[in-house]
Amino acid sequence: QLQFVESGGGLVQPGGSLTLSCAASGDILGASAIGWFRQAPGKDREGVSCINLRTNLANFVYSVKGRFTLSRDNAKNTVYLQMNNLTPDDTAVYYCIAVVASDGFCQYRKKPSARWGQGTQVTVSS
């Protein structure tokens, strides 16, 4: 079962940008789809974005559409979440994990055998 390590978080001012990395422990194509989730203090974990690695089709939650993008580097077994125009509402711990793929798309539902990693903290504050 592939494991993923998140990195790239940090402190950024409102309006700033960050790129998060999700590095797989092996061939990332072994996962059908990868999802990014986040959990803010006192809130439930929510799906932010996901990508089907077979079709390259991606989903974004409404609150980040137009601000976040996904990219991938198969040679590095890494998926990136580029976050632009960040706001304090984006403050959270961000996680990546293998998610369910269906009909060429992806779902904000982790695979049953997948395990959450440590995540990476993103703090947006002036």
VOVOVO-283719 format. One record per atom (N, C-alpha, C, O): atom name; x, y, z. Coordinates in steps of 0.02 Angstrom, whole numbers, plus 32768, in hexadecimal, padded with zeros to 4 digits. Each point is the difference from the previous one (the first is absolute). Example, Ala and Ser with C-alpha at 12.3 -4.5 7.8 and 13.67 -1.06 7.14 Angstrom:
// VOVOVO-283719
> a u v w
> N 8294 7EE4 8186
> CA 7FD3 803B 8000
> C 802D 803C 8000
> O 8034 7FFF 8021
> N 7FBA 8036 7FBB
> CA 802A 803B 8003
> C 7FD9 8037 8025
> O 8019 8037 8008
// end
This chain:
// VOVOVO-283719
> a u v w
> N 802A 7FC5 8000
> CA 7FD6 803B 8000
> C 802C 803E 8000
> O 802C 8008 802B
> N 7FC9 8024 7FA5
> CA 8028 803D 7FFC
> C 7FF4 802B 803E
> O 7FC8 8005 8019
> N 806D 801A 7FFD
> CA 7FFC 8033 8034
> C 8013 8043 7FE1
> O 8025 8003 7FCF
> N 7FC0 8032 804E
> CA 800D 8043 7FE5
> C 801A 802D 8037
> O 7FEB 7FFC 803A
> N 8043 8030 7FB4
> CA 801B 8031 802E
> C 7FF3 8046 7FE5
> O 8013 8010 7FC8
> N 7FCD 8018 8061
> CA 7FF1 8044 7FED
> C 8037 8030 8018
> O 801E 7FF5 8034
> N 7FEE 803E 7FA5
> CA 8030 8033 8013
> C 7FF0 8041 7FDC
> O 7FD6 8002 7FD3
> N 804B 8033 8042
> CA 7FF8 8040 7FDE
> C 7FD6 8033 8025
> O 7FF9 8039 7FE8
> N 7FEB 7FB4 8050
> CA 7FD8 8030 8026
> C 802A 8035 8020
> O 803E 7FFE 7FFF
> N 7FA0 8033 801E
> CA 8024 8036 8021
> C 7FD1 8039 8010
> O 7FC3 7FFB 7FFA
> N 805B 803D 8019
> CA 7FDC 803D 8010
> C 8003 802E 7FC4
> O 8036 800E 7FE5
> N 7F91 800A 8006
> CA 7FFD 802C 7FC6
> C 7FCC 8037 800E
> O 7FD0 7FF6 8024
> N 803C 8044 7FBF
> CA 7FD1 8038 8009
> C 7FC4 7FF7 7FD3
> O 8004 7FDF 7FCC
> N 7FC4 803E 8047
> CA 7FC5 7FFE 7FD3
> C 8012 801A 7FBA
> O 8023 8032 7FF9
> N 7FC5 7FAB 7FD6
> CA 8011 8010 7FBB
> C 803D 7FDD 7FE6
> O 8010 8004 7FC4
> N 8013 7FDB 8068
> CA 803D 7FDD 7FEC
> C 7FF3 7FBC 7FE2
> O 7FC7 7FEB 7FF7
> N 806F 7FF3 7FFA
> CA 7FFD 7FBE 7FDF
> C 802C 7FCD 8023
> O 8033 8012 801F
> N 7FBA 7FB1 7FDB
> CA 8028 7FC7 8017
> C 7FF5 7FC6 7FD0
> O 7FCB 7FFA 7FE1
> N 8067 7FDC 801A
> CA 7FF9 7FC1 7FDB
> C 800E 7FC6 802F
> O 8037 7FFA 801C
> N 7F98 7FDC 7FEC
> CA 8007 7FC5 8029
> C 8014 7FC4 7FD4
> O 7FEB 7FFA 7FC7
> N 803D 7FDB 8056
> CA 8016 7FC4 7FDC
> C 7FE5 7FC2 8023
> O 7FFA 7FFD 803D
> N 7FF5 7FD2 7F9B
> CA 7FE8 7FBF 8018
> C 802B 7FCB 7FDE
> O 7FF5 7FF0 7FC6
> N 803B 7FF6 805F
> CA 8030 7FD1 7FE5
> C 7FEC 7FB9 8013
> O 7FF4 7FF0 803A
> N 8008 7FE5 7F93
> CA 7FED 7FBA 800C
> C 803D 7FD6 8010
> O 8038 800F 7FEB
> N 7FBC 7FBA 803A
> CA 8037 7FD4 8014
> C 8016 7FD2 7FC7
> O 8034 7FDF 8004
> N 7FA4 801F 7FC6
> CA 8010 7FD7 7FC6
> C 7FE3 801E 7FC2
> O 7FF5 803D 7FFD
> N 7FFF 7F9B 7FD1
> CA 7FE4 8019 7FC1
> C 7FBA 801D 800E
> O 7FD1 7FDD 8013
> N 802B 8065 7FE2
> CA 7FC1 8022 8011
> C 7FC6 7FE7 7FD6
> O 7FC6 8006 8013
> N 8049 7FDD 7FB3
> CA 7FCB 7FE7 7FD5
> C 7FE1 7FC0 801D
> O 7FCF 7FE6 7FE6
> N 8050 8002 8051
> CA 7FE1 7FC9 8024
> C 7FC0 8015 8023
> O 7FD7 7FD6 8013
> N 8021 806B 7FF5
> CA 7FC2 801B 801B
> C 7FD5 8018 7FC6
> O 8019 8020 7FD2
> N 7FA9 7FD1 802F
> CA 7FD3 8015 7FCA
> C 7FF2 804B 8004
> O 7FF9 8022 7FCD
> N 8003 7FF7 806F
> CA 7FF0 8047 8009
> C 801D 8018 8042
> O 8007 7FDA 8030
> N 800B 8065 7FD1
> CA 801C 8020 803C
> C 7FD3 803A 8014
> O 7FE9 8026 7FD5
> N 800B 7FE0 806B
> CA 7FD8 8037 8018
> C 8025 8029 8033
> O 802A 7FE7 8026
> N 7FC7 805A 7FDB
> CA 8018 802D 8033
> C 7FC6 8011 802E
> O 7FC9 8010 7FE9
> N 8043 7FEC 8057
> CA 7FCF 8011 8033
> C 801F 8033 802F
> O 803D 8008 8003
> N 7F99 801A 8022
> CA 801A 802D 8033
> C 7FD3 7FFF 803E
> O 7FC4 7FF1 7FFC
> N 805B 801E 803C
> CA 7FDA 8002 803E
> C 8015 803E 8028
> O 8039 8006 8015
> N 7F98 8026 7FF3
> CA 800C 803D 8027
> C 7FEF 7FF2 8049
> O 7FDB 7FD2 800F
> N 8042 8055 801F
> CA 7FF2 7FF5 8047
> C 7FB5 8001 800F
> O 7FDD 802F 7FEE
> N 800C 7F9D 8034
> CA 7FBA 7FFD 8014
> C 7FCF 7FED 7FC9
> O 7FC4 8002 800A
> N 8058 7FED 7FBB
> CA 7FD4 7FEE 7FC8
> C 800F 7FB9 7FE8
> O 8034 7FE4 800E
> N 7F9C 8001 7FCD
> CA 800A 7FBE 7FE3
> C 8030 8005 7FC4
> O 8009 8035 7FE2
> N 8016 7F93 800F
> CA 802B 7FFE 7FC5
> C 7FD4 8005 7FC2
> O 7FCB 7FE0 7FFC
> N 804C 8047 7FD3
> CA 7FD9 8009 7FC3
> C 802C 7FF4 7FC3
> O 803C 800D 8001
> N 7FA4 7FD9 7FCB
> CA 8023 7FF7 7FC1
> C 800A 8043 7FDD
> O 7FD2 8029 7FFE
> N 8069 7FE2 7FE8
> CA 8010 803F 7FDF
> C 8006 7FF6 7FB4
> O 7FE5 8027 7FD9
> N 803F 7FA4 8015
> CA 800C 7FF4 7FB9
> C 8014 7FB8 7FF8
> O 801A 7FE1 802E
> N 7FDA 8003 7F96
> CA 8017 7FBD 7FF2
> C 800C 7FFA 7FB5
> O 7FE6 8026 7FD8
> N 8042 7FA9 8016
> CA 8010 7FF5 7FBA
> C 8001 7FB5 7FF1
> O 801C 7FD8 8026
> N 7FC4 8016 7FA3
> CA 8003 7FBC 7FE7
> C 8040 7FF9 7FD8
> O 8009 8023 7FCE
> N 8023 7FB1 8046
> CA 8042 7FFB 7FE1
> C 7FFE 7FDD 7FBD
> O 8031 8002 7FDA
> N 7F98 7FDE 8016
> CA 7FFA 7FE0 7FBF
> C 7FE8 8032 7FCB
> O 8018 8001 7FC8
> N 7FB7 8028 804B
> CA 7FE2 802E 7FD0
> C 8019 8048 8007
> O 7FF6 802A 7FD4
> N 802C 7FE4 8065
> CA 8017 8043 8010
> C 7FC7 8031 800D
> O 800B 803D 8001
> N 7FBA 7FAA 8009
> CA 7FC7 802B 8011
> C 8003 8011 804B
> O 800C 7FD4 8029
> N 7FE8 806B 7FE6
> CA 8006 8017 8045
> C 7FC0 8021 8018
> O 7FDA 801C 7FD8
> N 801A 7FE1 8068
> CA 7FC9 8023 8020
> C 801C 8031 8033
> O 8035 7FF6 801D
> N 7FA5 8040 7FEC
> CA 8012 8031 8034
> C 7FC1 8014 8025
> O 7FCB 8009 7FE2
> N 803A 7FFC 805F
> CA 7FC8 8018 8027
> C 7FF3 8049 7FEE
> O 802E 8024 7FEE
> N 7F94 7FF1 8017
> CA 7FEC 8042 7FE7
> C 802B 8038 801E
> O 8010 8030 7FDD
> N 8001 7FCA 8063
> CA 8023 8036 8022
> C 8046 800C 7FE7
> O 801D 8035 800E
> N 8000 7F9C 7FCC
> CA 8044 8009 7FE8
> C 8004 8003 7FB4
> O 8036 800A 7FE4
> N 7F92 7FEE 7FFA
> CA 8000 8002 7FB7
> C 801B 8043 7FE7
> O 7FED 8035 801A
> N 803E 7FC7 7FB5
> CA 801E 803C 7FE5
> C 803D 8018 8026
> O 8025 802B 7FE8
> N 7FE7 7FB8 8053
> CA 803A 8014 8028
> C 8032 7FC6 8007
> O 803D 800C 8002
> N 7FAB 7FB7 8001
> CA 802B 7FC6 8008
> C 8005 7FDA 7FBF
> O 7FCF 7FFB 7FDB
> N 806B 7FEA 8017
> CA 8009 7FD4 7FC6
> C 8029 7FC3 8015
> O 8024 8000 8032
> N 7FD5 7FCC 7FA6
> CA 8024 7FC1 800C
> C 8030 7FF4 7FC7
> O 7FF2 800F 7FC6
> N 8048 7FD5 804A
> CA 802D 7FE9 7FCD
> C 8023 7FC1 801A
> O 7FF9 7FEF 803A
> N 802B 7FF0 7F9A
> CA 801F 7FC2 8014
> C 8043 7FF8 7FDC
> O 800A 801B 7FCA
> N 8022 7FC0 8055
> CA 8040 7FEE 7FE3
> C 8007 7FB5 800A
> O 8014 7FEA 8036
> N 7FDC 7FF0 7F97
> CA 8001 7FB7 8007
> C 8047 7FE7 800F
> O 8009 7FD0 8024
> N 8029 8051 7FC0
> CA 8045 7FEB 800B
> C 8014 8007 8049
> O 8029 7FDA 8019
> N 7FB9 8056 8009
> CA 800E 800A 8047
> C 7FCA 7FE2 802D
> O 8002 8006 803D
> N 7FCD 7FD9 7FA3
> CA 7FC9 7FE2 8026
> C 7FE0 8032 8030
> O 7FF3 7FF1 803A
> N 8000 804A 7FAB
> CA 7FE9 8037 802B
> C 7FC6 8025 7FDE
> O 8000 800C 7FC4
> N 7FD0 8005 8065
> CA 7FC8 802B 7FEB
> C 8007 8042 8027
> O 800F 8000 803B
> N 7FE5 8037 7FA3
> CA 8007 8042 801E
> C 7FBC 8023 8003
> O 7FD7 7FFA 7FD4
> N 8020 802B 8062
> CA 7FC5 802B 8007
> C 8019 8048 8003
> O 801C 8016 8032
> N 7FD9 800E 7F97
> CA 8013 8046 7FFD
> C 7FC7 802A 801B
> O 7FC8 7FFD 7FE7
> N 8046 802A 804C
> CA 7FCC 8028 8021
> C 8010 8049 7FF9
> O 8035 8017 8016
> N 7F9E 800E 7FCA
> CA 800A 8047 7FF4
> C 7FCA 8029 8024
> O 7FCB 7FE6 8012
> N 8043 8059 7FF6
> CA 7FD0 802E 801F
> C 7FE3 7FE4 8041
> O 7FC4 7FFD 800A
> N 8068 7FED 8020
> CA 7FEC 7FDF 803E
> C 7FDD 8032 8030
> O 8011 803B 8002
> N 7FC0 7FAB 8023
> CA 7FDC 8026 8032
> C 8005 7FDE 8044
> O 8013 7FC5 8003
> N 7FDE 805E 8032
> CA 8003 7FDF 8042
> C 7FD4 7FC2 8005
> O 800D 7FD4 8029
> N 7FBE 8029 7FAF
> CA 7FD5 7FC5 8000
> C 8022 7FC2 7FE5
> O 7FE8 7FC8 800A
> N 8051 8041 7FD5
> CA 8026 7FC7 7FE7
> C 802E 7FE3 8034
> O 8021 7FCD 7FF4
> N 7FE3 8052 8046
> CA 802A 7FE7 8035
> C 7FE8 7FBC 8018
> O 7FC6 7FF8 8014
> N 8067 7FD7 7FEA
> CA 7FED 7FBB 8011
> C 803E 7FD4 7FFB
> O 8034 8015 7FE6
> N 7FC5 7FAD 8031
> CA 8031 7FCD 7FF0
> C 7FE8 7FDD 7FC1
> O 7FC6 7FEB 7FFB
> N 8066 8010 7FD4
> CA 7FEF 7FE4 7FC0
> C 801D 7FB9 7FFA
> O 8039 7FF3 8012
> N 7F9E 7FE0 7FD4
> CA 8012 7FBA 7FF9
> C 7FF5 7FE9 7FB8
> O 7FD4 8019 7FDE
> N 8055 7FB8 800C
> CA 7FF2 7FE0 7FC0
> C 7FFA 7FB5 800E
> O 801F 7FE5 802E
> N 7FB9 7FFA 7FA8
> CA 7FF3 7FB9 800C
> C 7FE3 7FE2 7FC1
> O 7FE3 8023 7FD6
> N 8023 7F9C 8023
> CA 7FE1 7FDD 7FC8
> C 7FB4 8001 800A
> O 7FE7 7FF0 8036
> N 7FF6 8022 7F96
> CA 7FB7 8004 8004
> C 7FE0 7FD4 7FCB
> O 8022 7FE6 7FD3
> N 7F9E 8012 8032
> CA 7FDA 7FD6 7FD3
> C 7FFA 8022 7FBC
> O 7FF0 803B 7FFC
> N 801D 7F9E 7FD0
> CA 7FF6 8018 7FBB
> C 7FC4 7FDD 7FE3
> O 7FF5 7FC4 800B
> N 7FE3 8060 7FCF
> CA 7FC6 7FE1 7FDF
> C 7FEE 8027 7FC2
> O 7FFF 803E 7FFF
> N 7FF2 7F9D 7FCC
> CA 7FE8 801E 7FC1
> C 8030 8036 7FE7
> O 7FE9 8032 7FE3
> N 8056 7FC5 8028
> CA 8031 8030 7FE7
> C 800B 803B 802D
> O 802C 8029 7FF3
> N 7FAD 7FDC 8042
> CA 8007 8038 802E
> C 801A 7FE7 8044
> O 8015 7FC6 8006
> N 7FEA 8065 802B
> CA 8016 7FED 8042
> C 7FCB 8016 8033
> O 7FD7 802B 7FF2
> N 802D 7FB7 8048
> CA 7FD1 8010 8035
> C 8026 8015 803E
> O 8039 7FEC 800B
> N 7FA8 803E 801F
> CA 801E 8013 803F
> C 7FF3 7FCA 8034
> O 7FE2 800C 8034
> N 8036 7FB9 7FBB
> CA 7FF6 7FC7 802D
> C 803F 7FD7 7FFD
> O 8013 7FE6 7FCB
> N 800F 8013 806D
> CA 803F 7FDC 7FFF
> C 7FF4 7FB6 7FF3
> O 7FCB 7FE6 8011
> N 8065 7FFA 7FD2
> CA 7FFD 7FB8 7FF7
> C 8000 7FDF 8046
> O 8022 8018 802D
> N 7FB9 7FB2 7FDB
> CA 7FFB 7FE0 8042
> C 8043 7FEF 8020
> O 8008 8005 803D
> N 8028 7FE7 7F9A
> CA 8041 7FEB 801B
> C 8030 803A 8009
> O 8036 7FF7 801C
> N 7FB8 8045 7FCE
> CA 802D 8039 8004
> C 8002 801B 8047
> O 7FCE 7FFE 8025
> N 806B 801C 7FEE
> CA 800A 801B 8044
> C 8015 804A 7FFB
> O 8028 8012 7FD6
> N 7FBC 8016 8056
> CA 8011 8047 8001
> C 8048 8009 8017
> O 8018 7FDE 802D
> N 800B 8051 7FB3
> CA 8043 8012 8015
> C 7FFF 8038 8033
> O 7FCD 800D 801E
> N 806D 8013 7FEA
> CA 8006 8034 8033
> C 7FE3 8043 7FE8
> O 7FED 802A 8028
> N 8010 7FDE 7F97
> CA 7FE7 803F 7FE5
> C 8034 8037 8004
> O 8036 7FF7 801C
> N 7FB9 8041 7FC6
> CA 802C 803A 8002
> C 7FD6 803E 8012
> O 7FCA 800A 7FE4
> N 804F 801D 804A
> CA 7FDA 8039 8019
> C 8006 803C 7FD2
> O 8037 8014 7FED
> N 7F90 8008 8002
> CA 7FFD 803F 7FD9
> C 7FDD 8034 802C
> O 7FC8 7FF6 8018
> N 805B 8041 7FF3
> CA 7FE4 8036 8029
> C 8001 8040 7FD7
> O 8035 8016 7FE8
> N 7F91 8007 800F
> CA 7FFA 803E 7FDA
> C 7FEE 8037 8031
> O 7FC9 8002 801C
> N 8066 802B 7FEE
> CA 7FF7 8034 8031
> C 802D 803B 7FF2
> O 8037 7FF7 7FE5
> N 7FB2 8044 802C
> CA 802A 803C 7FF8
> C 8024 800E 8041
> O 8026 8031 8004
// end
